Amino acid sequence: MVAKNLQDTTTLHNGVKMPWFGIGVFKVEEGPELVNAVKTAIKYGYRSVDTAAIYGNEVGVGQGIREGMKEAGISREDLFVTSKVWNTDLGYESTIAAYETSLNKLGLEYLDLYLIHWPVKGKYKDAWRALETLYKEGRVKAIGVSNFQIHHLEDLMKEAEIKPMVNQVEYHPRLTQKELQSFCQKHGIQLEAWSPLMQGQLLDNEVLQEIANKYNKSVAQVILRWDLQNGVVTIPKTTKEHRIVENASVFDFELTEEDMERIDGLNQNHRVGPDPDNFDF
C-alpha cells in the first residue's frame, strides 16, 4: 500500500498509526525560522514532526507545533511527534530523565515515538529497558531505534521484551540498505529514512534528473516518491516554504517498476553521515 496523501499512515506492529511523510529539523537552530518551518508544514497538511535532543531545538519545535495546530485547527492527537535520546543519556534512569526533559522543552504531555539515537556499545540495552518502561506506562505511544544495523537489532532483541517499532537510518539512492530493510520487514520493524535527499548531494544526478523530467517533477520529489514506494517512511528537512510544499507534492504520480530499479541501481553503500559501526561520540 503506497501512501495516497500527506496524511496517510503506516500501522506499526503495536497498532499505532505513523504518517508516511513528515518534516525533519536536523541542524535547524532555535529561532523564528525553525518555529515558522514547523508551523508552515502543519498548515500545509504535514502531520509528523521529527526532532532529537541533540538538535538543541525542541523548544522551538514545540512552539511551532502549538502555533501550527492553532492555525490548522487540529488537536495534539492529529500529530505524530518524534524525539530521540542522545548518547550521553543512555542509561536506565538517565534515559527516563532525558525523556522528561524533551517533553518539557517541547511542552507536550507525551511523544508518539521515542528513539535511541545511536547504538552506543554497552549502553543501548539499559536505555531500551527505560523505553520499554515508558511505553508500558503509556507515556509514549511507540518506541524504536535509530542508526541500528542488523547485528545491533539482533543483539537488542535477544533480551528485549518489546521489539522496536521503528528503525530510522540514513537512506537514499546511494545507500539503499536492502538487507537491513528486508530484516526489518521480516521482524515488523518500520524503516524510516533520514537524509533522504543525501543532504542535497543527489539533486544534480543525471539519472535522477532524467527520471524527474519524464514525470515533470523535481529530483527531490522523485527520491521522496521512491522512498514511499519502497515502503520507507521519509522526513525531508527544509525550512523554506516552497520546499515544504514541493517535497510533499509526491502523491499525484507513480514511478514505474523500471524507474524504481534504475534508482536502486545508484546504490554505492555510500554514507554522508557517521558509520553506525564506527563512531566516537
Order of alpha helices (4+ residues) and beta strands (2+ residues): beta-beta-beta-alpha-beta-alpha-beta-alpha-beta-alpha-beta-alpha-beta-alpha-beta-alpha-alpha-beta-alpha-alpha
